[in-house]
Amino acid sequence: MDKIIILVTGANGQLGQELQFLSKKHSEFHFLFTDIDTLDITKSGEADYFVEKNPVDFIINCAAYTAVDKAEEDRDNAFLINTVAVDYLIDAAIKTDACLIHISTDYVFDGTKNTPYDEEDAAIPESVYGDTKNEGEKLILYADVNALIIRTSWLYSTFGNNFVKTMLLLGKERNELKVVFDQIGTPTYARELASAILEIIGKIKLDKKTTTKEIYHYTNEGVASWYDFATEIFRIKNINCKTYPVDSSEFPTPAKRPHFSVLNKTKIKKDFDLSIPHWVDSLKEMLNNLNTQ
């Protein structure tokens, strides 16, 4: 039986590095890990040329412009990576009959709901980052391509820079810390998202004659504020740093954040029979892995 060939873009990011870590345990897949130095997806024709030489079954697009505040003044680059590059990957996927798995974000929502967002809820982004990611999603939905859009939120990992690592650093440097409590979502351990994606690929039966497109939501289970998240990090690590909940207005940012962006994961759990851990359990797992990695 031939191996399933998977192209991963943005392989040096948090999710991409977790996929690299997990790839050693998945001998049934053959991975092609790329980043801007090996495949510049923002250049027309580059992705097409790559898949012509390396036919693939799946493309996992982890590449994204994720500097949310910087994007407010750098829309052109955010649009290039989050929207234009997606169009090029769509063409490459169609050319090689591949399924495109595109990673998106809770920032496509405005955060005004008070119940978890479903996949069918209207996307109303309120930042450049959210808008450019939404535009990328729309290109996929309008195209004749096999694709899954997976929205996630509050991603962290043992790799790269993220909220958990920042809190660990600040918690050791300071006796007390103010943390925003009026932004509500769910932390997501990137290794578990990566594992879920590979599990989904193993369960997908590609029909070359039928175009399938679906949007899914994936985060860990549970609900938290950034204050809850920071407090739990310090509790697990026995860091003696007092946390104080504060309003977002105390930390004004160029980009508007959704105040409520909890995502409903019922659809992805049902369709792929996934079991998703609670965010506290996942945080403990990540912190343990951080110590041993």
ZADO-1210 file (C-alpha; in nm, 4 decimals, padded with zeros to 6 digits):
<atoms>
<atom x="00.0000" y="00.0000" z="00.0000" code="MET" pos="1"/>
<atom x="00.1384" y="00.3387" z="-00.1039" code="ASP" pos="2"/>
<atom x="00.2018" y="00.5941" z="00.1661" code="LYS" pos="3"/>
<atom x="-00.0175" y="00.9026" z="00.1866" code="ILE" pos="4"/>
<atom x="00.1947" y="01.2026" z="00.0880" code="ILE" pos="5"/>
<atom x="00.1399" y="01.5180" z="00.2936" code="ILE" pos="6"/>
<atom x="00.2790" y="01.8630" z="00.2134" code="LEU" pos="7"/>
<atom x="00.3029" y="02.0880" z="00.5199" code="VAL" pos="8"/>
<atom x="00.3497" y="02.4617" z="00.4668" code="THR" pos="9"/>
<atom x="00.4617" y="02.6897" z="00.7492" code="GLY" pos="10"/>
<atom x="00.6492" y="02.3962" z="00.9021" code="ALA" pos="11"/>
<atom x="00.8589" y="02.6200" z="01.1290" code="ASN" pos="12"/>
<atom x="00.5563" y="02.7569" z="01.3166" code="GLY" pos="13"/>
<atom x="00.4077" y="02.6091" z="01.6326" code="GLN" pos="14"/>
<atom x="00.1657" y="02.3729" z="01.4596" code="LEU" pos="15"/>
<atom x="00.4138" y="02.2867" z="01.1855" code="GLY" pos="16"/>
<atom x="00.6791" y="02.1910" z="01.4379" code="GLN" pos="17"/>
<atom x="00.4306" y="01.9765" z="01.6299" code="GLU" pos="18"/>
<atom x="00.3483" y="01.7972" z="01.3052" code="LEU" pos="19"/>
<atom x="00.7194" y="01.7393" z="01.2534" code="GLN" pos="20"/>
<atom x="00.7452" y="01.5999" z="01.6062" code="PHE" pos="21"/>
<atom x="00.4511" y="01.3621" z="01.5494" code="LEU" pos="22"/>
<atom x="00.5629" y="01.2576" z="01.2012" code="SER" pos="23"/>
<atom x="00.8118" y="01.0108" z="01.3506" code="LYS" pos="24"/>
<atom x="00.5179" y="00.8104" z="01.4877" code="LYS" pos="25"/>
<atom x="00.3283" y="00.7976" z="01.1576" code="HIS" pos="26"/>
<atom x="00.5112" y="00.5691" z="00.9184" code="SER" pos="27"/>
<atom x="00.1953" y="00.5420" z="00.7064" code="GLU" pos="28"/>
<atom x="00.2491" y="00.9005" z="00.5913" code="PHE" pos="29"/>
<atom x="00.5279" y="01.0580" z="00.3901" code="HIS" pos="30"/>
<atom x="00.5735" y="01.4214" z="00.4882" code="PHE" pos="31"/>
<atom x="00.7161" y="01.7091" z="00.2875" code="LEU" pos="32"/>
<atom x="00.7848" y="01.9861" z="00.5409" code="PHE" pos="33"/>
<atom x="00.8348" y="02.3302" z="00.3885" code="THR" pos="34"/>
<atom x="00.8661" y="02.6882" z="00.4986" code="ASP" pos="35"/>
<atom x="00.9474" y="03.0086" z="00.3146" code="ILE" pos="36"/>
<atom x="01.3087" y="02.8997" z="00.2555" code="ASP" pos="37"/>
<atom x="01.1992" y="02.5839" z="00.0695" code="THR" pos="38"/>
<atom x="00.8592" y="02.6883" z="-00.0683" code="LEU" pos="39"/>
<atom x="00.7464" y="03.0503" z="-00.0865" code="ASP" pos="40"/>
<atom x="00.3701" y="03.0109" z="-00.1170" code="ILE" pos="41"/>
<atom x="00.3263" y="03.3882" z="-00.1623" code="THR" pos="42"/>
<atom x="00.4851" y="03.3728" z="-00.5099" code="LYS" pos="43"/>
<atom x="00.2655" y="03.2836" z="-00.8026" code="SER" pos="44"/>
<atom x="00.3456" y="02.9449" z="-00.9519" code="GLY" pos="45"/>
<atom x="00.5769" y="02.8272" z="-00.6732" code="GLU" pos="46"/>
<atom x="00.3238" y="02.5903" z="-00.5149" code="ALA" pos="47"/>
<atom x="00.2176" y="02.4635" z="-00.8593" code="ASP" pos="48"/>
<atom x="00.5769" y="02.3913" z="-00.9517" code="TYR" pos="49"/>
<atom x="00.6383" y="02.2138" z="-00.6195" code="PHE" pos="50"/>
<atom x="00.3437" y="01.9748" z="-00.6540" code="VAL" pos="51"/>
<atom x="00.4273" y="01.9061" z="-01.0183" code="GLU" pos="52"/>
<atom x="00.7596" y="01.7691" z="-00.8975" code="LYS" pos="53"/>
<atom x="00.6141" y="01.6217" z="-00.5776" code="ASN" pos="54"/>
<atom x="00.2548" y="01.5000" z="-00.6257" code="PRO" pos="55"/>
<atom x="00.0779" y="01.5037" z="-00.2885" code="VAL" pos="56"/>
<atom x="-00.2464" y="01.3711" z="-00.1413" code="ASP" pos="57"/>
<atom x="-00.2913" y="01.6386" z="00.1246" code="PHE" pos="58"/>
<atom x="-00.1710" y="01.9941" z="00.1806" code="ILE" pos="59"/>
<atom x="-00.1798" y="02.1138" z="00.5423" code="ILE" pos="60"/>
<atom x="-00.1504" y="02.4921" z="00.5335" code="ASN" pos="61"/>
<atom x="-00.0017" y="02.6027" z="00.8652" code="CYS" pos="62"/>
<atom x="00.1500" y="02.9169" z="00.7129" code="ALA" pos="63"/>
<atom x="-00.0056" y="03.2401" z="00.8355" code="ALA" pos="64"/>
<atom x="00.0637" y="03.6010" z="00.9218" code="TYR" pos="65"/>
<atom x="-00.0259" y="03.5844" z="01.2918" code="THR" pos="66"/>
<atom x="00.1182" y="03.9102" z="01.4307" code="ALA" pos="67"/>
<atom x="-00.2300" y="04.0388" z="01.5092" code="VAL" pos="68"/>
<atom x="-00.1382" y="04.3937" z="01.6120" code="ASP" pos="69"/>
<atom x="00.1335" y="04.4425" z="01.3518" code="LYS" pos="70"/>
<atom x="-00.1128" y="04.3429" z="01.0820" code="ALA" pos="71"/>
<atom x="-00.3133" y="04.6595" z="01.1484" code="GLU" pos="72"/>
<atom x="-00.0332" y="04.8603" z="00.9854" code="GLU" pos="73"/>
<atom x="00.0946" y="04.5852" z="00.7582" code="ASP" pos="74"/>
<atom x="-00.2221" y="04.4790" z="00.5772" code="ARG" pos="75"/>
<atom x="-00.0460" y="04.4137" z="00.2452" code="ASP" pos="76"/>
<atom x="00.1779" y="04.1427" z="00.3892" code="ASN" pos="77"/>
<atom x="-00.1014" y="03.9956" z="00.6007" code="ALA" pos="78"/>
<atom x="-00.3218" y="03.9809" z="00.2906" code="PHE" pos="79"/>
<atom x="-00.0422" y="03.8271" z="00.0856" code="LEU" pos="80"/>
<atom x="00.0150" y="03.5411" z="00.3313" code="ILE" pos="81"/>
<atom x="-00.3364" y="03.4877" z="00.4676" code="ASN" pos="82"/>
<atom x="-00.5323" y="03.5362" z="00.1447" code="THR" pos="83"/>
<atom x="-00.3283" y="03.5454" z="-00.1775" code="VAL" pos="84"/>
<atom x="-00.1103" y="03.2486" z="-00.0808" code="ALA" pos="85"/>
<atom x="-00.4248" y="03.0460" z="-00.0068" code="VAL" pos="86"/>
<atom x="-00.5377" y="03.1061" z="-00.3652" code="ASP" pos="87"/>
<atom x="-00.2068" y="02.9671" z="-00.4920" code="TYR" pos="88"/>
<atom x="-00.2407" y="02.6612" z="-00.2667" code="LEU" pos="89"/>
<atom x="-00.5937" y="02.6030" z="-00.3970" code="ILE" pos="90"/>
<atom x="-00.4542" y="02.5913" z="-00.7513" code="ASP" pos="91"/>
<atom x="-00.1804" y="02.3500" z="-00.6420" code="ALA" pos="92"/>
<atom x="-00.4331" y="02.1252" z="-00.4655" code="ALA" pos="93"/>
<atom x="-00.6560" y="02.1142" z="-00.7729" code="ILE" pos="94"/>
<atom x="-00.3570" y="02.0403" z="-00.9960" code="LYS" pos="95"/>
<atom x="-00.2473" y="01.7375" z="-00.7926" code="THR" pos="96"/>
<atom x="-00.5998" y="01.6243" z="-00.6889" code="ASP" pos="97"/>
<atom x="-00.5077" y="01.6878" z="-00.3257" code="ALA" pos="98"/>
<atom x="-00.7206" y="01.7773" z="-00.0261" code="CYS" pos="99"/>
<atom x="-00.6313" y="02.1150" z="00.1236" code="LEU" pos="100"/>
<atom x="-00.6488" y="02.1348" z="00.5044" code="ILE" pos="101"/>
<atom x="-00.6394" y="02.5037" z="00.5899" code="HIS" pos="102"/>
<atom x="-00.5887" y="02.6273" z="00.9456" code="ILE" pos="103"/>
<atom x="-00.7978" y="02.9314" z="01.0351" code="SER" pos="104"/>
<atom x="-00.8907" y="03.1258" z="01.3455" code="THR" pos="105"/>
<atom x="-01.1551" y="03.2390" z="01.5934" code="ASP" pos="106"/>
<atom x="-01.0694" y="03.5954" z="01.4872" code="TYR" pos="107"/>
<atom x="-01.3099" y="03.5604" z="01.1948" code="VAL" pos="108"/>
<atom x="-01.5827" y="03.6250" z="01.4557" code="PHE" pos="109"/>
<atom x="-01.6613" y="03.9539" z="01.6288" code="ASP" pos="110"/>
<atom x="-01.6981" y="03.7936" z="01.9730" code="GLY" pos="111"/>
<atom x="-02.0445" y="03.9345" z="02.0481" code="THR" pos="112"/>
<atom x="-02.2154" y="03.5969" z="02.1062" code="LYS" pos="113"/>
<atom x="-02.2520" y="03.4473" z="02.4520" code="ASN" pos="114"/>
<atom x="-02.2754" y="03.0848" z="02.3371" code="THR" pos="115"/>
<atom x="-02.0084" y="02.8881" z="02.1495" code="PRO" pos="116"/>
<atom x="-01.9684" y="02.9718" z="01.7818" code="TYR" pos="117"/>
<atom x="-02.0886" y="02.7114" z="01.5322" code="ASP" pos="118"/>
<atom x="-01.9354" y="02.6619" z="01.1891" code="GLU" pos="119"/>
<atom x="-02.2487" y="02.8142" z="01.0321" code="GLU" pos="120"/>
<atom x="-02.2284" y="03.1405" z="01.2292" code="ASP" pos="121"/>
<atom x="-02.1574" y="03.4463" z="01.0169" code="ALA" pos="122"/>
<atom x="-01.7944" y="03.5534" z="01.0024" code="ALA" pos="123"/>
<atom x="-01.7683" y="03.9171" z="01.1096" code="ILE" pos="124"/>
<atom x="-01.3961" y="03.9910" z="01.1595" code="PRO" pos="125"/>
<atom x="-01.2982" y="04.3125" z="01.3363" code="GLU" pos="126"/>
<atom x="-00.9228" y="04.3119" z="01.2755" code="SER" pos="127"/>
<atom x="-00.6977" y="04.3008" z="00.9708" code="VAL" pos="128"/>
<atom x="-00.5742" y="03.9591" z="01.0802" code="TYR" pos="129"/>
<atom x="-00.9282" y="03.8236" z="01.1115" code="GLY" pos="130"/>
<atom x="-01.0362" y="03.9841" z="00.7850" code="ASP" pos="131"/>
<atom x="-00.7463" y="03.8427" z="00.5819" code="THR" pos="132"/>
<atom x="-00.7996" y="03.4962" z="00.7299" code="LYS" pos="133"/>
<atom x="-01.1707" y="03.5201" z="00.6474" code="ASN" pos="134"/>
<atom x="-01.0890" y="03.6184" z="00.2895" code="GLU" pos="135"/>
<atom x="-00.8675" y="03.3111" z="00.2625" code="GLY" pos="136"/>
<atom x="-01.1548" y="03.0951" z="00.3846" code="GLU" pos="137"/>
<atom x="-01.3904" y="03.2443" z="00.1262" code="LYS" pos="138"/>
<atom x="-01.1513" y="03.1665" z="-00.1577" code="LEU" pos="139"/>
<atom x="-01.1561" y="02.7997" z="-00.0537" code="ILE" pos="140"/>
<atom x="-01.5352" y="02.7906" z="-00.0219" code="LEU" pos="141"/>
<atom x="-01.5805" y="02.9390" z="-00.3699" code="TYR" pos="142"/>
<atom x="-01.3236" y="02.7091" z="-00.5366" code="ALA" pos="143"/>
<atom x="-01.3723" y="02.3644" z="-00.6900" code="ASP" pos="144"/>
<atom x="-01.1288" y="02.2021" z="-00.4479" code="VAL" pos="145"/>
<atom x="-01.1447" y="01.9287" z="-00.1852" code="ASN" pos="146"/>
<atom x="-01.0810" y="02.1127" z="00.1398" code="ALA" pos="147"/>
<atom x="-01.1271" y="02.1269" z="00.5151" code="LEU" pos="148"/>
<atom x="-01.1068" y="02.4563" z="00.6990" code="ILE" pos="149"/>
<atom x="-01.0184" y="02.4043" z="01.0648" code="ILE" pos="150"/>
<atom x="-01.0615" y="02.7067" z="01.2900" code="ARG" pos="151"/>
<atom x="-00.8759" y="02.7061" z="01.6188" code="THR" pos="152"/>
<atom x="-00.7889" y="02.9514" z="01.8954" code="SER" pos="153"/>
<atom x="-00.5343" y="03.0476" z="02.1616" code="TRP" pos="154"/>
<atom x="-00.2706" y="02.8116" z="02.0231" code="LEU" pos="155"/>
<atom x="00.0338" y="02.7249" z="02.2335" code="TYR" pos="156"/>
<atom x="00.3119" y="02.4701" z="02.2043" code="SER" pos="157"/>
<atom x="00.6430" y="02.3502" z="02.3423" code="THR" pos="158"/>
<atom x="00.7839" y="02.5099" z="02.0251" code="PHE" pos="159"/>
<atom x="00.8063" y="02.8797" z="01.9427" code="GLY" pos="160"/>
<atom x="00.6824" y="03.1795" z="02.1374" code="ASN" pos="161"/>
<atom x="00.3394" y="03.1796" z="02.2983" code="ASN" pos="162"/>
<atom x="00.1359" y="03.2876" z="02.6011" code="PHE" pos="163"/>
<atom x="00.2395" y="02.9933" z="02.8185" code="VAL" pos="164"/>
<atom x="00.6097" y="03.0581" z="02.7735" code="LYS" pos="165"/>
<atom x="00.5616" y="03.4315" z="02.8270" code="THR" pos="166"/>
<atom x="00.3756" y="03.3690" z="03.1537" code="MET" pos="167"/>
<atom x="00.6447" y="03.1264" z="03.2742" code="LEU" pos="168"/>
<atom x="00.9067" y="03.3937" z="03.2133" code="LEU" pos="169"/>
<atom x="00.7104" y="03.6801" z="03.3698" code="LEU" pos="170"/>
<atom x="00.5982" y="03.4663" z="03.6631" code="GLY" pos="171"/>
<atom x="00.9594" y="03.4074" z="03.7623" code="LYS" pos="172"/>
<atom x="01.0534" y="03.7725" z="03.7193" code="GLU" pos="173"/>
<atom x="00.7615" y="03.9378" z="03.9012" code="ARG" pos="174"/>
<atom x="00.5684" y="03.9003" z="04.2249" code="ASN" pos="175"/>
<atom x="00.2373" y="04.0022" z="04.0721" code="GLU" pos="176"/>
<atom x="00.0818" y="04.0311" z="03.7297" code="LEU" pos="177"/>
<atom x="-00.2295" y="04.1870" z="03.5809" code="LYS" pos="178"/>
<atom x="-00.4036" y="03.9655" z="03.3256" code="VAL" pos="179"/>
<atom x="-00.7094" y="04.0361" z="03.1117" code="VAL" pos="180"/>
<atom x="-01.0250" y="03.8584" z="03.2297" code="PHE" pos="181"/>
<atom x="-01.2873" y="03.9878" z="02.9839" code="ASP" pos="182"/>
<atom x="-01.1663" y="03.7933" z="02.6801" code="GLN" pos="183"/>
<atom x="-01.3118" y="03.4437" z="02.6898" code="ILE" pos="184"/>
<atom x="-01.2050" y="03.1485" z="02.4757" code="GLY" pos="185"/>
<atom x="-01.0298" y="02.8137" z="02.4969" code="THR" pos="186"/>
<atom x="-00.6540" y="02.7459" z="02.5023" code="PRO" pos="187"/>
<atom x="-00.5449" y="02.4878" z="02.2447" code="THR" pos="188"/>
<atom x="-00.2373" y="02.2686" z="02.2725" code="TYR" pos="189"/>
<atom x="-00.0932" y="02.2594" z="01.9199" code="ALA" pos="190"/>
<atom x="00.0325" y="01.9024" z="01.9586" code="ARG" pos="191"/>
<atom x="-00.3216" y="01.7797" z="02.0124" code="GLU" pos="192"/>
<atom x="-00.4490" y="01.9786" z="01.7153" code="LEU" pos="193"/>
<atom x="-00.1681" y="01.8287" z="01.5040" code="ALA" pos="194"/>
<atom x="-00.2588" y="01.4806" z="01.6255" code="SER" pos="195"/>
<atom x="-00.6258" y="01.5403" z="01.5428" code="ALA" pos="196"/>
<atom x="-00.5380" y="01.6547" z="01.1901" code="ILE" pos="197"/>
<atom x="-00.3361" y="01.3377" z="01.1270" code="LEU" pos="198"/>
<atom x="-00.6171" y="01.1263" z="01.2706" code="GLU" pos="199"/>
<atom x="-00.8620" y="01.3007" z="01.0366" code="ILE" pos="200"/>
<atom x="-00.6372" y="01.2400" z="00.7350" code="ILE" pos="201"/>
<atom x="-00.6263" y="00.8723" z="00.8223" code="GLY" pos="202"/>
<atom x="-01.0076" y="00.8616" z="00.8228" code="LYS" pos="203"/>
<atom x="-01.0741" y="01.0635" z="00.5077" code="ILE" pos="204"/>
<atom x="-01.1631" y="00.8637" z="00.1990" code="LYS" pos="205"/>
<atom x="-01.0880" y="01.0896" z="-00.0959" code="LEU" pos="206"/>
<atom x="-01.3325" y="01.0691" z="-00.3845" code="ASP" pos="207"/>
<atom x="-01.1616" y="01.2246" z="-00.6855" code="LYS" pos="208"/>
<atom x="-01.4973" y="01.2688" z="-00.8596" code="LYS" pos="209"/>
<atom x="-01.6669" y="01.4593" z="-00.5796" code="THR" pos="210"/>
<atom x="-01.5665" y="01.7963" z="-00.4369" code="THR" pos="211"/>
<atom x="-01.6020" y="01.8095" z="-00.0593" code="THR" pos="212"/>
<atom x="-01.5637" y="02.1237" z="00.1484" code="LYS" pos="213"/>
<atom x="-01.6295" y="02.1536" z="00.5206" code="GLU" pos="214"/>
<atom x="-01.5549" y="02.4011" z="00.7979" code="ILE" pos="215"/>
<atom x="-01.4683" y="02.2570" z="01.1386" code="TYR" pos="216"/>
<atom x="-01.3847" y="02.3998" z="01.4808" code="HIS" pos="217"/>
<atom x="-01.1128" y="02.2493" z="01.6986" code="TYR" pos="218"/>
<atom x="-00.9881" y="02.3676" z="02.0366" code="THR" pos="219"/>
<atom x="-00.9419" y="02.1892" z="02.3653" code="ASN" pos="220"/>
<atom x="-01.2544" y="02.1454" z="02.5776" code="GLU" pos="221"/>
<atom x="-01.3644" y="02.3964" z="02.8385" code="GLY" pos="222"/>
<atom x="-01.3743" y="02.7727" z="02.8689" code="VAL" pos="223"/>
<atom x="-01.1268" y="03.0222" z="03.0169" code="ALA" pos="224"/>
<atom x="-01.0209" y="03.3841" z="03.0282" code="SER" pos="225"/>
<atom x="-00.6575" y="03.4825" z="02.9828" code="TRP" pos="226"/>
<atom x="-00.6598" y="03.5423" z="03.3600" code="TYR" pos="227"/>
<atom x="-00.7781" y="03.1852" z="03.4213" code="ASP" pos="228"/>
<atom x="-00.5144" y="03.0560" z="03.1816" code="PHE" pos="229"/>
<atom x="-00.2284" y="03.2448" z="03.3500" code="ALA" pos="230"/>
<atom x="-00.3462" y="03.1508" z="03.6999" code="THR" pos="231"/>
<atom x="-00.3548" y="02.7823" z="03.6054" code="GLU" pos="232"/>
<atom x="-00.0045" y="02.7979" z="03.4570" code="ILE" pos="233"/>
<atom x="00.1312" y="02.9389" z="03.7833" code="PHE" pos="234"/>
<atom x="-00.0647" y="02.6884" z="03.9923" code="ARG" pos="235"/>
<atom x="00.0629" y="02.3868" z="03.8007" code="ILE" pos="236"/>
<atom x="00.4228" y="02.5107" z="03.8090" code="LYS" pos="237"/>
<atom x="00.4061" y="02.6298" z="04.1725" code="ASN" pos="238"/>
<atom x="00.5125" y="02.9780" z="04.0677" code="ILE" pos="239"/>
<atom x="00.4559" y="03.2304" z="04.3453" code="ASN" pos="240"/>
<atom x="00.3208" y="03.5157" z="04.1323" code="CYS" pos="241"/>
<atom x="-00.0090" y="03.6770" z="04.2287" code="LYS" pos="242"/>
<atom x="-00.2448" y="03.7347" z="03.9361" code="THR" pos="243"/>
<atom x="-00.5029" y="04.0149" z="03.9216" code="TYR" pos="244"/>
<atom x="-00.7931" y="04.0160" z="03.6744" code="PRO" pos="245"/>
<atom x="-00.8229" y="04.3399" z="03.4787" code="VAL" pos="246"/>
<atom x="-01.0353" y="04.4800" z="03.1985" code="ASP" pos="247"/>
<atom x="-00.8988" y="04.4839" z="02.8425" code="SER" pos="248"/>
<atom x="-00.9069" y="04.8630" z="02.8508" code="SER" pos="249"/>
<atom x="-00.6004" y="04.8534" z="03.0776" code="GLU" pos="250"/>
<atom x="-00.4012" y="04.7004" z="02.7922" code="PHE" pos="251"/>
<atom x="-00.5162" y="04.8782" z="02.4743" code="PRO" pos="252"/>
<atom x="-00.3995" y="04.7112" z="02.1532" code="THR" pos="253"/>
<atom x="-00.4069" y="04.8226" z="01.7863" code="PRO" pos="254"/>
<atom x="-00.6170" y="04.5189" z="01.6888" code="ALA" pos="255"/>
<atom x="-00.9568" y="04.4527" z="01.8437" code="LYS" pos="256"/>
<atom x="-00.9848" y="04.1095" z="02.0080" code="ARG" pos="257"/>
<atom x="-01.3100" y="03.9119" z="02.0190" code="PRO" pos="258"/>
<atom x="-01.4416" y="03.9229" z="02.3781" code="HIS" pos="259"/>
<atom x="-01.6013" y="03.5805" z="02.3439" code="PHE" pos="260"/>
<atom x="-01.4635" y="03.3273" z="02.0964" code="SER" pos="261"/>
<atom x="-01.5439" y="02.9841" z="02.2368" code="VAL" pos="262"/>
<atom x="-01.5825" y="02.7432" z="01.9439" code="LEU" pos="263"/>
<atom x="-01.8372" y="02.4596" z="01.9285" code="ASN" pos="264"/>
<atom x="-01.6543" y="02.1345" z="01.8466" code="LYS" pos="265"/>
<atom x="-01.9570" y="01.9033" z="01.8173" code="THR" pos="266"/>
<atom x="-01.9257" y="01.8666" z="01.4387" code="LYS" pos="267"/>
<atom x="-01.5596" y="01.7629" z="01.4249" code="ILE" pos="268"/>
<atom x="-01.6030" y="01.5208" z="01.7179" code="LYS" pos="269"/>
<atom x="-01.9045" y="01.3586" z="01.5526" code="LYS" pos="270"/>
<atom x="-01.7689" y="01.3383" z="01.1973" code="ASP" pos="271"/>
<atom x="-01.4289" y="01.1976" z="01.2922" code="PHE" pos="272"/>
<atom x="-01.5034" y="01.0321" z="01.6268" code="ASP" pos="273"/>
<atom x="-01.2491" y="01.2503" z="01.8045" code="LEU" pos="274"/>
<atom x="-01.1923" y="01.2643" z="02.1776" code="SER" pos="275"/>
<atom x="-01.0739" y="01.6095" z="02.2850" code="ILE" pos="276"/>
<atom x="-00.9067" y="01.6711" z="02.6246" code="PRO" pos="277"/>
<atom x="-00.9945" y="01.9553" z="02.8621" code="HIS" pos="278"/>
<atom x="-00.7625" y="02.2539" z="02.8344" code="TRP" pos="279"/>
<atom x="-00.6297" y="02.2129" z="03.1922" code="VAL" pos="280"/>
<atom x="-00.5268" y="01.8522" z="03.1265" code="ASP" pos="281"/>
<atom x="-00.3640" y="01.9560" z="02.7995" code="SER" pos="282"/>
<atom x="-00.1779" y="02.2383" z="02.9711" code="LEU" pos="283"/>
<atom x="-00.0385" y="01.9935" z="03.2272" code="LYS" pos="284"/>
<atom x="00.0716" y="01.7661" z="02.9434" code="GLU" pos="285"/>
<atom x="00.2419" y="02.0504" z="02.7575" code="MET" pos="286"/>
<atom x="00.4252" y="02.1736" z="03.0672" code="LEU" pos="287"/>
<atom x="00.5451" y="01.8207" z="03.1361" code="ASN" pos="288"/>
<atom x="00.6636" y="01.7872" z="02.7751" code="ASN" pos="289"/>
<atom x="00.8366" y="02.1239" z="02.8011" code="LEU" pos="290"/>
<atom x="01.0411" y="01.9921" z="03.0910" code="ASN" pos="291"/>
<atom x="01.1433" y="01.6704" z="02.9151" code="THR" pos="292"/>
<atom x="01.1819" y="01.7899" z="02.5558" code="GLN" pos="293"/>
</atoms>
